[in-house]
Amino acid sequence: MKMTKAFKNTLLTLSFLVLIEKNVSFTDAPPYKSGVVYEYLYTLDILLEPASGSGILRSGFGIEALIQIHSLWRNSTNKLDQLIQIQFQDIKVLKNVNREDNQYILEDSSVEGLLGQDTVIQLRKPVLFQSVLGKIVRMFGANENNGTVLNLKRGLVSMFQFQQHSGSIIENDVSGKCSVTYAVSQNQVLKLKNLQSCENPAFGHTSANKVFGVNWQGIIKSVYSVENSLIKSVVSEETHVISLNLQSTVGSKITSRQQLELLTTHTGAAEFSGPHFEETLTALQGSYIPIDLNAGPLKKKPCTNCPSVTDYMKTLRKKRLEMYNVSTVKNFLKMVRLLREAEKKEIIHLLRKAEDSVIPFIIDAAAAAQTTASLGALTSYLKFTDEKQSPLLKKFLYACAFSSHPTKDLLNTLTNVLKGEITEKEIQEIAIIALGGVLGKMCAMDLCKLQEVELAKNLILERLKNTDEVSEIKTHLLALKSALLPETIPLFLQYTEKPSTVSAIALSALQRFPSVYIDNKVKDQMRRIFHQREKSFGETVRLAAADILLNNIPQHVDIRNIILAIGKEGPEVSKYLASKIQSILHSDHVAKNVILQVLEDPMLNNYNHLSRIGSSSTYSGYFTATKDMVSPYHLDFLFSENGFLRQINSNLFTHSHGNQMHSLQVSIEAKGLQSFFGGDTEEEEEEEAMAGMSAMLFNVQLRPVVFFQGYSDLMEKFWTATGEPENILKGTILIIDHLQAISLQSGLQTLIEFQGAISIDISGSIEISLLSQESKSTVTNRGAMVIGSRTQIDASFIQAVVETKVEATNAFIFGNTVNFSQFPVLYCLQLKKESFPYRESFLVYESFADGKNFTLQKGRKFSVQGGEASLNQDNSKMCKKLLGDTNTMA
């Protein structure tokens, strides 16, 4: 993992101290003498606050205790091998957050009342540890039934582990097995722990898509003041910042400070001596057993005061579950949490008793929960041979495809569905595409070598290999496009030679791969396609090949040949390519510098090559930009050579902290329309009239939608059209799902959760008017989003919590209007974003074992201004001419 900036700076300091190390006063004498009891003052301060660090809202507490430590046994053959007893005494709980007097819950409370009498009794029980050359080798204690108490003791023991020489070693302590760097200077030891290196038992999960992931930065720095190898004082400071990549204000900051200070010494019992300490353990009062120094795996506790999923559904019956509504998303997130604790029979009962309007909501939530029980309940309830359940089957399959971190159970569920009987072809196609999406995410999670993943991958590849039906080939290629497996690149190259409907999908898949995978073999094939060296290819296929050459570290010769081709192509292809070159020159595109070098040649940088007449064009810009993310868009608008709309490609990306996501891709294709408007059909007389749309959302491919296919279908829909758009995707998706535990140096454990969901409704339509000779296509994306984080101190005696949450609703609309009544045609592209409300809220909560609790909330709400992207002046002028001044931005 990458080192944080704070860790790098501290490491530089350590390196400097290592260089100046001299006159160190450490000796090889054992630190703790026989017959001496050492008393230390121990203090712990811990604070939780939102990641924004405003300081307004904080949750935390402090602990102060007297620590007694003395040597029980020394190895007669190695004086630096000791068995040491350590014990908490005189424990106090302190307030460490500035608040108004009536907001403190620690006042007038006894330690036993706050922590619980049993906790205090167990804290006072001693533990033993074996120290060899400053390294903690083993730890012993009573058979504790309180994990928090045991972890606090582990944290205390870990503070007594340090080295007297500079350098880096691997140490095992309460945080795990970690890389630690020491710098020794005079009577001081500086200890830095690299938290990113710590090895701990697997726990939690995170989103496969790193754009929806979480950034964790942590550092632990300890300063030891030592005299003759004896610790005089220790100050250990620890900071963790956990924030959402997309929005860094969502998250938390954890600050912990431990301090040890030697107060006094007094006479105690003499130590035992001998080659082994087992006799010493036997002689001690009480039963001591070996204890792992590592805090160990954390188990998320079930919710004790949550309603059952059945009871919660009763409350939902009184509410309207509308799409793109914040309250619906909140209910969805709550439902997912409850379903993760529900049994299979309870979920089946819920599905069978629920109203028809609520069942899709339950399916979305149960698929997102993806427990063995929830997936088992869904497959028991849904029947893939029942055509009446078709809408629910689509809902289930897409919910699986959008899983934030798919499991083996989910993958096996989809694989078994495909191996079983499926009545409808459309459902089978969606199942195949969904399986591809799940495969891609599991490989992104480094699970590609799992046997279940291999079996699912081979299922798609074998079915593709054994079919000659074009529709089935297209479906399986779309599944592989969603999976984005580098090993399938040679397969995609084979299918670029097929008919245009197939090769277009293969090329669109190749466009998604990072440049590192676009090698010379791929580029050679793209050159053959674009320049039609061996056979002819359609315009859209050739331009996709040119796009791959331009976007993947283009060579000088490729840029030169593409610009040379501009002067030889028909008006629309040449106009498209010239527009693409100009768009790159006005951006920070990877090909910009190479193009500038090529254009130093006046034979290429001239009117003939770069100023073409036609309607086709490309646009690019930034849809959204914040400190945490940017969303660039790219729009391609292609007309056929006789002036009719051919293809529109719109792509929206999200870049965040070095990660990229294809947020939305919509491709609208129309062909064979010239006969309806009196155009010349000679060029494309074999093309059947068709209009359709293909979409991809959050890196997940959706099944393409056909608006009409053929003349009779067009006329039927023309006369029976209701004006309602075609639904592409509608539902609620769990896009962010992160669970993490951090073992603090004190031994206390924190549980961090991020969850975010979006309720989305994507629809598209295409309208053709024979009377006005106009076509209009619109893609509308409406959604509501709720993202929250929760950080909690996981302790038996206290619950300290910080929550942050953001809520928003939004809609953006991509539309185009084309008028064919004159030539060149008039067209208007529109990319609109509606104004929307945005709300942030912060909460802190504390409660102790005695029942005292405290809650404080803050928040803010404002409106984010919408608007329309101004693509360029020519487009704005045509929009005004077609639609009037009130419908467009100037």
N, C-alpha and C positions, 0 to 999 in steps of 0.2 A: 504494500500500500504506500501511497505517497505520504511524505512527512509533512506535517502542518508547519506553517510559518513560525509559530511560537516554538515548536520543537527544534526547527533548524537554528533559530536564534540562540536558544539555550545550549544546543550542541556546540555552536561556535564558542560560546562562553566557556564550556567545559574544555574544549580543545586548547583555549588560551591558558586556562588554569593548569592543564597538564604540562604545558611548555614551561611554566614558571614554578612547577613543583620543586621545592627544596626545603631543607631544614625541617622536615616533617618530624613531629615529636612522638609519633606512634611507636609503640614497643610491641614485642611479642608476648607481653605479660597478659594473663587472663584478665578480662575486664572486671569480673565480679569475684571478690575475695571470699574465702571460707569464713563463716561465722559473722558475716556482715549483711544487714538488711538495708537495701537502698530504697529510699522513698522519692517518688517523682510526682509532680503535679501534671495531670493529663487533662487537656481541654480539646474539645471537638466543636467546631462551628460548621454548620451546613446550611446552605441557602439555595432555594429554587426560585427562579424568576423567568419571565418570558425571554425568548431569544433576543428580542429587541433591546433588552437591558435598560429599560426606562428607569428602573429603581422604584417606580410607583407601587408595583405589586410584587411582594416577596413572601415566600413561605419558608420557614426554617426554625431551627432550634439549636441549642448548644448543650453539651454535656461536660461536666467537670467532675473529676474523680482523683482520689489519692491512689497511687499505684505503689505496691510493695513488690520488690523483686529480690531474690537471693538464690545463691547457688546451692543445689542439693547434692550434686555429685560431680566429681572431676575424674577424668580418665587418668589412671596412674601412668600410662605410657604416652599420653598426649595431653599436656596441661591446657591446651586450647580447645579441648573437647569437654563441654560442660552440660549438665542437665540443670535447667533453671526453672524456678517457680515464679509465677507472676500472678498478681491478684488485684482486682478492683476493690477499693475501699471508699467510704464517704462520698457516695455518688450524688450529684446534683444535676437538675435540669435547668438550663438558663434560657432566657429570652435573648434573641440576637437580631430582631427585626424592629425597626422604629415604627411605632404605630401610636394611635391615640390610646389613652388609658383604658377606655372601655372595649378596646379590641384585643387586649392581651388575654390569653387563656392560661397562662402559667402562674399568674399571681395567686397567692394564698393556697397553693397546692403542695401537698407533700410529694416526695419522690415516689413513695409507694402508691399514692393515689394516681399520679400521672403515668407511671410506667407499669403499675401493677405489682403487687407484693411478690408474686411468684417470679416475675422478671428480675426484681432487685435481688432476691435470694440467689437466683441462679447466676447473676452477674458477679456476685461476691465469691462464688466458688473458684478456687485457683485452677490454673492450667499450667502445664509444664511444656518446655520446649528444649530440644537438644541443639546446641550451637557449636559448630565446628569451624574454626577460623572465620567467625563472623557470619557464617551461612547457617540458616535454619534448616536442620536436617529432618527433624521429626517433631511432632506436637502430640501431646497427650492431655486428656481431660475426662471429666465425668460424662456419662451417657446422657447428653443434653437432649431435651425434647423441644427446646426453643431455638429455632434456627437463627433468629436475629441475635440472640445473646451469644451464641457460638461464633457468629460472624464478627461481632464486635471484639471478641477475644482474639480471633484470627487477625483482625486489623491491628490490634495492639501489639501482638507478637511480631507482626511483620515490620513494625517500626524499629525493632531491635536487630534487624538484618542489615548489615552494611559492610563494605570492604575498606581496607586500609591502604589500598594501592589503586592508582588510576588505571582506567581501562574499561572495556565492555565485557559483560558476562551475561549468561542466562540465569535468572533467578526465579524460584517458585515462591509465590506468596499469596496473599488473599486475592490479588487481582488476576492471578493465573500464572502461567509460565511466560515470562516476559524478558525482553532484552533491556538491560540496565547499563547505563554508562556512569562511571565514577570519575571525579576529578578531585585530587587531594592537594591541599595547600595549607601549610602551617598546621594549625589545630582544627582545620575545617575540612569537612567532606561534603562535596556537592554531588547529589545523586539524581539522575534523570532517568525516568522510566518511559520507554517508547510504548505507549498503549496500543498502537496499531499492530505491534508485534505479538501481543499477548495471545496465548493459546488457551482456549476454554472449551468446555463441552458445548456442542451445538445447541443453540436456543434461538427461537424467534424466526422471523422471515422478513423479506423486504420485496418491493416491487421489482419485477424482472426488467422493466423499462426504467433506466437510470434517470431519465428526465423526471419521472415521478418518484424518484428515490430521495434519500435523506443524506445530508452531509454531517459527519461527526468529526469534531476536532477536540482532542483531549490532551492534557499534559499534566504530569505529576512531577513536581520538583521538591526535593527534600534537602535541607541543610543541617548537617550534624556538627555540633561543637563537641570535640573529643579531647580528653586529656589522659595520656597513658592508656589508651584504648578504651577508656570508660566514657560512656555517653554523658555529657553534661547537660546538653539540651538538643532538641530536634524540633525543627519547624517544617512541616510538610504541607505544601499547598497544591491543590488539585482543582482543575477547571475543565469542564466539558461544555461544549456548545453543540447542540443537536438541532438542525434546522432543515426545513424542506428546501430542496433544490430550486423549485419553481418560485417559492416565496419565503425568503429567509426570516421574515417576521413570525412565521409559523414554526414554533419549536420552543426550546427551553435552554436555559443556562444553569448549570449546576456548579456551585462553588463550595469547596470543602477545605477546611484548615484544621490540621492537627498540631498539637504542640506538647512536647514533653520537657520538663525542667526538673533537674535534680534538686531536691530540697534539703535532704539530710541523710545521714546514715546512722545506724545504731546496731548494737550487738544482737546477733541471732544465733540460731543453731549451727553447729559445725557441719560441714558437708561430708558426705561419704566419699570414699576413694576406692578405686578398683578398676579392672579392665572392662567391666560391663555394668550397666546401670539397672538391669532388670531387678537385682536384689533391692535396690533403692526403691523402685516402684512398688515392690511387694511390701516393703516395710512401711510405706506411707499409709495413712488413714484414708479410707475411701477407695473406690475402684477406678483406676485410670485405664483408658483404652486409647489406641492410636486414633488420631484425628487428621484428616487431610487439611493441609494449610490453605488450600484453595477453597474459595467460598462455594464452589460447586455450582451445578445447574440450578437456575431459578425456575420454579413452577408457577405459571400464572394461576392465580386463585379464581375459582368460579365466583360469579356475582351472587352475594348472599341476600341482597335486598331487591333484586330485579324480579319483575313479573315473569310468569311463564309465557312462552311464545303464544299459547292459546289465549291467555288473558290479555296479552298485548294486542292481539288481533281484534278482540272485542272492542277495544278503544278506537282502533282504526276504522271500524265500520261507521263511526260517526263523522269521519273526516273524508274529504274528497282527495283522492290520490291523483292529482293532475301532473302531467309531465311538465318539465321545466319550471317546477315550483320548489322553493327552498324547503318548505315543510315536508314535502314528499321525500326529498333527499335525506332529511334528518330522520324521518321514520324508517327509511331504508337502512341507514347505518345502524340504527337501534335494532332493527329486525335481524340484520346480519349477526350482530353480537349475540342475540338471544338464540338464533338458530345454531350457532356454534356450540351451544350447551344443551341443545335439544336432542332427544332420541329419535330414531328413525320412525317408530310407530306414531310418535306425537306429530311429526312433520307430515306423515301420510294422512293422518286424521285431519290435520289443518287444511291440507289441499282438498280433501274430499268434502269438507264442510264449508269451505270458503265460497263467497259469492263469485260469479263468473268474472266480474270486473276487477276483483282483487287477486285472482289466481296469477296473472302475469307478474304482478308485483312480488308475490311469494316466490315464483320461479326465479326471478332475477336475484332475489336475496339468498335463496337456498343454493343457487349455483355459485354465488360469490362467497358464501360461507365455506363451500367445498370441503366439508367434513365427510367422513365415511358415511355417517348417518344421513346427511342432507342429500348427498349424491345418490345414495341407495334409495331414499324416499322418492326422489325425482324419477329415477329410472323405473321404479315400481308403479308410479302414478301415470307416467307418460307412455303412450302406446304408439309406436312408429308405424303401425299398420292401420291406425285410425285416422282417416282423412279429416274428420271433424276436429281433431286436435292440431291440425296443421299450424295455426297461428302460435299455439303454445310450444310446439316442437321447434319452430323457428326461434322463438324467444329463448328457449333453453340452449340451443346450439350457439347462438350469438353470445349469450351470457357466458358460456364456456370459453368461447374464443377470446373474450375480453378479460378473462381472469388475470388478475394483477401478478400472481405468482403461482402458476398451475402446479398441481401435485401429481404424483404417480396415479393416485385414485382418479383424478379428473381425466388424465390421459387414457387410462384403461377404460373409463366410462365411454369416452368417445370412440375408442377403438372397437369396443364391444358393440356399440350402436351400429357402426359401419359393417361389422361382420354379421349382424343380424338382418332381419327383413325390414326393408323400408319401402312403403307403398308408393310414395310420391317421389318423382325424379327431382323436383325442386328441393325437397328436404334432404335427399341424398347429396345433392350438390353442396348445400350449405354445410352439411356434416363434414364433407371432405375438406372444404375451405377452412372450416373451424379447426379441424385437426391440424392443418398446416400452421395456423396461427399459434396453437398451443405448442407445437413442436419448436417453433422459432423462439418462443419465450423460454422454454426449458433449456434449449441450447444456450441462450443468453445467460442463463443461471448456472452454466457449466455442468449441465446434467445430460449432455448429448450422448454420453457413453453408457447411460443406463440401458439395460436390456429392453425395458418397456418403450423407451424412445426409439431404439433401433427397430423394434418390431413395427411401431407406428409409421416410421419413415419408410420402411420396406413395403408396408401396405400401400402407401401412396405410389411409390415408384413401380411396384409390380402392376398395379392397376393401370397406370399410365402406359407401361410397356405393352400390356395385353389388350389395348383398345385401339381401334381405328376410327371410332366415332368422334367427329370434330368437337361436339359439345362436351364430351367426356374429357377429351384432351385439354380443352380450354379450362375446364373445372380443376383438373389435377395440376395444371400449370399455375393457376391462381393460388392453389394451396401451397405449392412450392415457393411462389412469390412471397406469400405471407411468412413462410418458414425462414426464408433468406439464408439458406445453408450454402456456404462457399463450394462445397463438394458438388452441388447441382449446376454450377456454371457451365461445365461442358454439355450438360443435358439441354440447358437453355440455348446454347449456341446451335445445337442440332435443330431445334425447333424454329430458329430464326430463318431457316430455309423453307419452311412450310408456307401454306397460303397465308395471306395477310391477316386474317382474323386470328390465326394461331401465332404467327410471328410477332404480331403487335404485343401480345401478352408476354412472350418470351423476352422481347426487348424492354418492356416496361419493368420486368423483373430485374434484368441486368442493370437498369438505371438506378435501382435501389442499393446496389452493392457499393461499399466504400472503395475508394480509388486503389487501395492496396491489393484488391482482388481483380482489378481490371488490367490484366497483363497484356503482353504483345499478341498473344493468341486471340484474345477478345477484340483487341483493337484492329487486328488484321481482318477479322470477320466484319467489323463495323465498316471498315474501308471498302470491302467488297460489296457490302449492301448499299452504302451511300453512293458509291461511284458506279454501281451496277456493272461490275467487271465481268461477271459470268452469266448473270440473268437479270431480268427486270424485277423491280420491287415497287410497291405502292408508295405514294407520297408520304403517308404517315409513318410507314416503316422506315423509309430512308431518312426522314428528319429525326426519328428517334435514334437512329444509328449516329447521325451527326451530333446529336445532343450528348451521347455517351463519349464521343471523341473530345468534345469541347469541355466536358465537366471532369475529366479524369487525367490530370497532368498532361495536357495536350502537347504534342510535338510541333515544332516549327513547320514541318512539311504538311501536317494535317491541317493546320490553320491556313496555310497558303493554298492548299488544294480546295478547301471549302470556300474560301473567298474567290478563287478562280472559277469555281462552279457557279457562283452567283450570277456571273455574266452569261452563263449558258443555259440556265434553267428557265422554266416558264415564269410568268409574272408573279404568281402567288408563292411558289417555292422560293424564288429569288428574293421576294419582299420579306418573307418570313426569315430567311437566313440573314439578310442584311439587318433586319430588326434585332435578331438575336445577337449579332456582333456588336451593334450599337448599345444594346442593353448591357452587355458584359463590360464594355468600355466605360460605362457610367456607374460601375459597381466595384466591389473588391473581389471580384470573381477570380478563381485560380488561373484562368486563361488570359486575364487582362494584359499582363506584361508581355506574354508571347505574341498576342495580337498586335500590341503596339510596336513590337520589333518587326513583325511581318509588314505592317503598314508603313514602315519607313521606305518601302519600295513604292515609288510613284506609279508603277504599272498596276498596283493593286489598290492603292489609296486614291481612288478617283470616283467620279460620279457614276461611271458605268457599273462599278461593283457595289457601291455602298448607298446609292440613292435610287431605289427601285420604286416603280409604280405598282400598287396592288392594295388589297384590303387586309391581307394577313399581317399579323404583328405579334410581338411579345412584350410583356411588361414585367417589371419586378420592383419590389420595394419592401418596406417594413410595415407589417400590420400592427404589431405591438412591440414596445421596447420598455423594459424596466431594468433595474440594477441587477436582477437575477436571471433574466431571460430576454431573448429577442425572438420575434416570429416573422421571418421573411416570407414573402409570397412571390410566386412566379405564375404568370398567366400566359398561355399560348393560344393564339387565335388563328386558325388555319381555314382558308377558303379553297375550294376547288378552282381549277384553272378557268372554268366558265362562270365564276363569280358567286358560287353558292356555298353556304356554310358547310364545312367538312368536319372540323373537330375543334373542341375547346378543352384545353387542359388547365386546370387550376391546382396549384400545389401550395400548401401552407406547412411550414416547418417550425419547429421549436428548438432553440439552442439554449442550453442552460449548463453553466459550469463545465464546459467541455463535452457535454453529451448532446446528442441530436435525436429528434423524433420526427417522423413524417406525420404531422398532426392530422392533416386532411389532404386527400387527393381525390379530385373529381374530374372525370373525363367524360365529356358529352360528345357523342359522335352522330353525325347525320350524313346520309348519302342517298343518291338516287332521287333527289328532290327536284332536279331541274325540269323534269317533264311536267310538274304541277304548275310551273311558273313560265312555261313557254321557252325554256332555255334550250340550248343546243345539247342534244343527248348523244351526239356521235361519239364524244370522248369516253363516256361512261355508260354506253348503252346496255352493258351486261349487268350493271349494278342494280340490285333490288332496293326499292325505297325502304329505308330503315332509320330509326333514331333510338338511341339507347344511352345508358349512363353506367359507368363503373366508378366505384368509390372505395376508398380506403380510409380508415379512421384509427388514429393512434397505432399505426403500424399493422393494423389488422385489416385484411382484405375482406370486402363484402361481396356478396353475390351480385353480379351485374343485373341491371334492370333494363328491360326492353320496352320502350314506349309504344312502338308499333313496328311490325315486320311485314312488308309487302303492301301493295296498293289496296287490297281489300281490307286489310287490318286498319290501315290508315283511315280509309273512308268510314269504316264502322265506328272508330273512335272519334272521328271528326263529328259525326252526327249524334253520337250518344255521349259525348263528353259532358261531364258534370262540372268541370272547372277545378275539381279537387286535385291537388298534387299527388304524385305517387310516393308512398312512404318507403323510405330506404332502411331506416333504423329508428326504432322507438323503444326506449327503456331506460333503466337506471343501471349504471356501471360503477363498480368499485375499482377506481383507477389507482388509488394509493392505499397500501396496506402494509404497514411496517411495525414490527414488534422487536424490541431490543432490550437487553438487560445489561447494566453496567455495574460491576462490583467496585465500589469506591474503596480507596485505600483504608478507610476507617472500618471496613467490613460491612457497612450498610449497603444495601443493594437498591438500585433504582430501576424502575420499569418504565420504558418509553414506548408509547404507541402513537402512530400516525395513521389516520384513516381519512380518506377523501373519496367522494362519489360525485358523479355527474348524472343528472337526469336529462336525457338528450332526445331530440326529435329532429331527424334529418329527412327532408323530403325534396323531391325534384319534379319539375314539370317542363314540358315543351309544348308550345302552342303554335300552330301554323294557320295563318289566315289566307285563304285563296283570294278573298275579296280585296284586302289591303296589301296583299303580297308581302306579308311580314311574318317573321318567326320570332318567338320569345321563349327563352329557356331560363329557368330560375332554380337555384339550389338554396334552400333555406336551412340553416342550422340554428336551432334554439336549444338552450340548455340552462339548467340551474346547478350550481356547484356549492358543496360544503366540504371544507377541509379542516381537520382539527388535529391537535396534538395534545397528549396527556403525559406528564412526567410525574411519577409517584415514588416516594420513598417507601420501599417495601419492608416494613418493620412490624413486629407484633404489637408494639406499644404505641406507635404513632402512625398516622396517615397524613403525610404532607404532599399536597398535589398542586401542580400548576397546569392550567389548560389554556390553549390559544385556539382560536377558531376564526375562519374567514368564510363569508357567505356572499354569493353573487348570482345574479341571473344575467344572461346575455343572449344576444342573437346577432348573427351576421348573415348577410344575404349576398349571393353572387348571382347576378343576372346579366343577360345580354339580349339586346333587341337588334334584329337585322331586317332592313327594308330592301327588297329585291326589285322595287319598281323602277329603279334606274341603275345605270352602270357608270362608274364603279358603285357597288352597293354602299348603303349607309349602315353603320353599325354603332352600337353603344354598349360598352362594357361598364358594369357597375359592381363595386365591392363596398358594401355598406356595413357599418357596425352601429347597432342601436345603442343609445344611452342606457346605462344600467346602474342599479343600486349596488353598493359594495359596503359590507359591514365587517368590522374586526371586533372581536371580544376577547377579554382576558379574565381569568379566574384563578384565585388561590383558595385553597381549602386546607384546614388543619383539624385534626381530632386526636385526642389522647385516650388512653385506656380507661380513664375515669369518666369518659363520656363528654367532656368539654370539647367544643368545636367552634370553628370560626370560618366564615366565608366572606370573600370580598371580590366584587366584579367591577371591571371597567370596560369601556368600549367606545367605538366611534363609528359613525355612519356617514357616507357621502355618496355623491353620484358621479359616475365616470362618464364623461362626455362622449357621445358617439360621433359618427360622421361618415363620410364617404371618401375612399381613397382616390386622390386625383392622379390618374394613371399617366396621362400626358395631355398636352394642349389639344392635339388633334382629336383625341377621344372625347375630351370635354366639349369641343365645338360640335361634334356630331351628336353627342347626347343632348345638347341644347336644341339642336335642330329637330331631333326625333321626338324628344320628350318634353321640351320646354324648360325654362330656367328654374322652375320650382322643384324639379325632380333630381337635379344633379348639383354637385359642387362645382364652383367655378375653378 
